[in-house]
């Protein structure tokens, strides 16, 4: 896995201000009075299409330690630095979504 599913970048996306930032309606099953019901709710639209580019830019600018674990590799970094970096990157580079 790479940065495409990195939750820290979802946080950055929510904090950043950029053209075209908008909400959408999503649906989920929830328990209500002990019963499973389908509910609609409004949330920030995030497609994460540029998350991989943000990760590459971050790794080019900041130290990221790599460590093998089983069949994969961990990337170790300070999350606050990643979020702050991503907010700036998004505000500078993202266009209308």
C-alpha positions as CSV (number, residue, x, y, z in Angstrom):
1,X,0.0,0.0,0.0
2,X,1.1,3.5,-0.6
3,X,-0.3,6.9,0.3
4,X,-3.6,6.4,-1.6
5,X,-5.4,5.2,1.5
6,X,-3.4,7.2,4.1
7,X,-5.9,8.6,6.7
8,X,-3.5,11.4,7.5
9,X,-4.1,12.7,4.0
10,X,-7.8,12.6,4.5
11,X,-7.3,14.8,7.5
12,X,-5.2,17.2,5.5
13,X,-7.9,17.2,2.8
14,X,-10.5,18.3,5.4
15,X,-8.3,21.1,6.7
16,X,-7.2,22.5,3.3
17,X,-9.0,25.2,1.4
18,X,-9.0,24.8,-2.3
19,X,-11.2,25.5,-5.3
20,X,-14.0,23.0,-5.8
21,X,-14.0,21.7,-2.3
22,X,-17.5,20.4,-1.7
23,X,-19.6,17.9,0.2
24,X,-21.6,15.0,-1.1
25,X,-24.3,12.7,0.3
26,X,-23.3,9.2,1.3
27,X,-25.3,6.3,2.8
28,X,-24.5,3.8,5.5
29,X,-26.3,1.3,7.6
30,X,-26.5,2.3,11.3
31,X,-28.2,1.0,14.4
32,X,-31.2,3.1,15.4
33,X,-33.2,2.0,18.4
34,X,-31.7,-1.5,18.1
35,X,-32.6,-1.8,14.4
36,X,-30.4,-1.6,11.4
37,X,-31.5,1.2,9.1
38,X,-30.1,2.9,6.0
39,X,-29.2,6.6,6.5
40,X,-28.1,9.4,4.3
41,X,-25.5,11.9,5.5
42,X,-23.5,14.8,4.1
43,X,-19.8,14.5,4.2
44,X,-16.7,16.0,2.5
45,X,-16.1,14.7,-0.9
46,X,-12.7,13.1,-1.1
47,X,-11.4,11.0,-4.0
48,X,-7.8,10.9,-3.0
49,X,-6.6,10.8,-6.6
50,X,-3.6,13.0,-5.8
51,X,-2.6,11.3,-2.5
52,X,0.1,9.3,-4.2
53,X,1.6,12.5,-5.6
54,X,1.4,14.1,-2.2
55,X,3.2,11.1,-0.7
56,X,6.0,11.3,-3.3
57,X,6.5,15.0,-2.8
58,X,6.6,14.5,1.0
59,X,9.2,11.8,0.7
60,X,11.3,14.0,-1.6
61,X,11.2,16.8,0.9
62,X,11.2,15.1,4.3
63,X,12.9,12.0,5.9
64,X,10.8,8.9,5.8
65,X,12.3,5.7,7.3
66,X,11.4,2.4,5.7
67,X,11.2,-0.9,7.5
68,X,10.3,-4.4,6.2
69,X,7.4,-6.2,8.0
70,X,6.4,-9.6,6.6
71,X,5.5,-9.2,2.9
72,X,5.3,-5.4,3.0
73,X,7.2,-2.3,4.0
74,X,6.3,0.3,6.6
75,X,6.9,4.0,6.1
76,X,7.7,5.8,9.3
77,X,7.2,9.5,9.6
78,X,5.9,12.2,11.8
79,X,2.2,12.5,11.1
80,X,1.9,16.1,12.1
81,X,4.6,17.0,9.5
82,X,2.8,14.9,6.9
83,X,-0.6,16.6,7.5
84,X,0.9,20.1,7.5
85,X,2.8,19.3,4.4
86,X,-0.2,17.9,2.6
87,X,-2.4,20.9,3.6
88,X,0.1,23.2,1.9
89,X,0.5,20.9,-1.1
90,X,-3.3,20.6,-1.6
91,X,-3.8,24.4,-1.3
92,X,-1.0,25.1,-3.8
93,X,-1.6,22.3,-6.3
94,X,-5.2,21.0,-6.3
95,X,-7.5,22.4,-8.9
96,X,-11.3,22.0,-9.1
97,X,-12.3,18.4,-8.3
